[in-house]
Amino acid sequence: VRGVEGGKPAGAPSTPRTPPRFRMRPRHFLPAAAALVLPVCLLWELPAAKAYIRAVSHHNSSSMQFSDLPAIFGYPLPPEGLVGLLVEASPANACLPLKAPPSNRSVFIALVQRFNCSFDLKVFHAQQAGFLGVIVHNVGSDELLNMVW
């Protein structure tokens, strides 16, 4: 074969050429890094949605409105909101399994005290008991917090 000496093309360098550094990185490096960073950005950079809770008493037809922030985990609330009967959770902090709401066809929302365990555990216990929604309220404060976990 003309132009080949010792299995190498004519004029080929005697030592192997090292490819540039950027070719040595795995092709999946950037997507893998983005996959780790993106969920964190989604958790912390979400704009707070304006929401409120309107509590209406069936005894005297009075109502009160409270500012609210929806949780950033779980199912989103429907645009028209959620209507149901508010029931104080038992135990009040929902850190242990809850007593089930009455067994009729109404929608029940658990009213749960903040603190002592994570938000997701409180919601899990309410869901297991049969509540359709959960309102976590502060104890001794009116501060609104995002329910991240």
C-alpha positions in Angstrom: 0.0 0.0 0.0 1.5 3.2 -1.1 1.9 6.0 1.5 1.8 3.8 4.5 5.0 3.0 6.5 4.6 0.5 9.4 0.8 0.7 9.4 0.8 4.5 9.8 -0.2 7.0 7.1 2.7 8.9 5.5 3.5 12.0 7.5 1.6 10.9 10.7 3.3 11.9 13.9 5.1 9.2 15.7 3.3 9.8 19.1 -0.4 9.6 19.5 -2.2 13.0 19.6 -4.0 13.8 22.9 -7.5 15.1 22.2 -8.4 18.5 23.6 -9.6 18.6 27.3 -13.2 19.4 26.5 -13.5 16.2 24.6 -12.4 14.2 27.7 -15.5 15.2 29.7 -18.5 12.9 29.6 -21.2 14.2 27.2 -23.8 13.8 30.0 -22.0 16.0 32.5 -24.0 19.2 31.9 -27.5 17.5 31.8 -26.6 15.6 35.0 -25.7 18.8 36.7 -28.8 20.5 35.5 -30.9 17.6 36.7 -29.6 18.2 40.2 -29.8 22.0 40.2 -33.1 22.4 38.4 -35.3 20.8 41.1 -33.6 23.0 43.8 -34.3 26.1 41.7 -37.9 25.0 41.2 -38.4 24.6 44.9 -36.9 27.9 46.0 -37.7 30.2 43.1 -41.4 29.6 42.7 -43.5 32.8 43.1 -45.9 32.7 45.9 -49.4 32.3 44.8 -52.0 34.6 46.4 -54.6 32.5 48.2 -56.9 32.8 51.1 -59.1 30.7 53.3 -62.6 31.8 53.9 -64.2 30.2 57.0 -68.0 30.4 57.3 -69.8 29.5 60.4 -73.0 27.6 59.9 -74.3 28.7 63.3 -74.5 32.4 62.8 -73.6 32.9 59.0 -70.5 34.9 59.9 -67.4 34.5 57.9 -63.7 35.3 58.2 -61.0 35.4 55.6 -57.3 34.4 56.2 -54.3 34.9 54.0 -52.8 31.6 52.8 -49.9 30.1 50.8 -50.5 26.8 49.1 -48.0 24.0 49.6 -45.4 23.5 46.9 -45.8 19.7 47.0 -48.7 17.4 46.4 -51.6 18.1 44.0 -52.4 21.7 43.1 -55.7 23.2 44.2 -58.3 23.6 41.6 -58.7 27.2 40.2 -62.1 27.6 41.8 -60.8 26.5 45.2 -61.8 23.7 47.5 -65.0 23.8 49.6 -65.4 21.5 52.5 -66.0 21.1 56.2 -63.1 22.1 58.5 -62.4 19.6 61.2 -59.8 20.0 63.9 -57.3 17.2 63.6 -56.9 14.7 66.4 -54.1 14.7 67.5 -54.0 18.4 66.8 -50.4 18.4 65.4 -51.0 15.4 63.1 -47.6 13.9 63.9 -49.3 10.6 64.5 -52.1 8.9 62.5 -55.3 11.0 62.7 -58.8 10.0 63.8 -60.9 9.7 60.6 -63.5 12.4 59.8 -67.2 11.4 60.0 -68.2 8.8 57.5 -70.6 10.7 55.3 -70.1 11.9 51.7 -69.0 15.5 52.7 -65.5 16.8 51.8 -63.5 17.2 55.0 -60.4 19.5 55.5 -58.1 18.9 58.5 -57.1 21.8 60.6 -53.6 21.0 61.9 -51.2 22.8 64.2 -47.7 23.6 63.0 -44.5 22.3 64.6 -43.3 19.0 66.1 -43.0 17.1 62.7 -42.6 17.8 59.0 -45.4 19.2 56.8 -45.4 16.2 54.5 -45.9 13.8 57.5 -48.9 15.9 58.6 -50.4 15.8 55.1 -49.7 12.1 54.8 -51.6 11.3 58.1 -54.5 13.5 57.0 -54.6 11.7 53.6 -54.5 8.3 55.2 -57.4 9.3 57.5 -59.6 10.3 54.6 -59.3 14.1 54.6 -59.3 15.8 51.1 -57.3 18.8 52.2 -55.1 20.1 55.1 -54.8 23.6 56.6 -51.7 23.9 58.7 -51.9 26.9 61.1 -49.2 28.6 63.1 -49.3 28.6 66.9 -48.6 32.0 68.4 -47.8 33.7 65.1 -49.5 35.0 61.9 -46.4 34.5 59.7 -47.1 32.7 56.4 -44.6 30.0 55.4 -44.1 27.9 52.3 -44.7 24.2 53.0 -41.6 22.7 51.3 -41.4 19.4 53.3 
